[in-house]
Amino acid sequence: MTDYAGAANALGVPEAILRRSAEARAKASGITVDELLAAWAGGEAPPAAAPAEPEPDSEGEPAPEPAATTPAAAPATEVVAAPPPVEPPTAPGPVAPPILVGVAQSLGGVLAGAIGILVLSVLLAFVVPSLPQPGTGVRSSLHPFSSSALAGKEIYLEAGCASCHTQLIRNVVADARLGPVTLSDTNLVIGYRRAGPDLAAIGARTDDTAALAALLSGAGNHPTLSGLDQQSLSDLLTYLREST
């Protein structure tokens, strides 16, 4: 029995293809299939069949010899290239942390920035608030008072108004809206503390004498000034009005 399976494995071709090729070649060569498979397995050319004796034709002449047939080549085997080896993935190694690179600052640049901030702070805190404001000018001893205002100043001191009201406008932002800055030689009453509004320029901030009189008489939260006659109250109001 012809071993097609063994021959197919030896030659590395499918058995069905080998069977058809071997049978066709053996039939064309005039040899058996087993002889053809043995020749293929050994890498040799298949044996040629013995030439048949030509039969004489009807006229007594020998028939022409058949043309020699060329042996069929063994079926070519397809060579498949092996895939390249695939390297297994490797775990990533430790990653170095990023390095932050700063820009070196020169000492001169740092000092210039600090001085600029200092100058700006002085301008905003002292120079700008001390600029002259619209009004009658600075508060100094050159500010004239009438005789009635001078009498009112004495009443201002005796009534203790200076214990709650200052008459000193400072060169700070909080006092900028009150008017011009009070100088050190002022003839106003400086006062002790500012529990109530500053009265250095009260005459320039309001001309409502009736409202001032009502406050001195106890309107609102202001304490009542008792023991003052009409003339003393008028002199005190005059002092406040002339404190412009």
Buried (B, 14 or more C-beta within 10 A) or exposed (E): EBEBEEBBEBBEBEBEEBBEBBBEBBEBBBBBBBBBBBBBEEEEEBBEBEEEEEEEEEEEEEEEEEEEEEBBEBBEEEEEEEEEEEEEEEEEEEEEEEEEEEEEEEEEEEEEEEEEEEEEEEEEEEEEBBEEBEBBEBBBEEBEBEEBBBBBBEBBEEBEBBEBBBBBBBBEEEBBEBBBBBBEEBBBBEBEEBEBEBBBBBBBBEEEBEEBBEBBEEEEEBEEBEEBEEEBBBBBBBBBBBBB
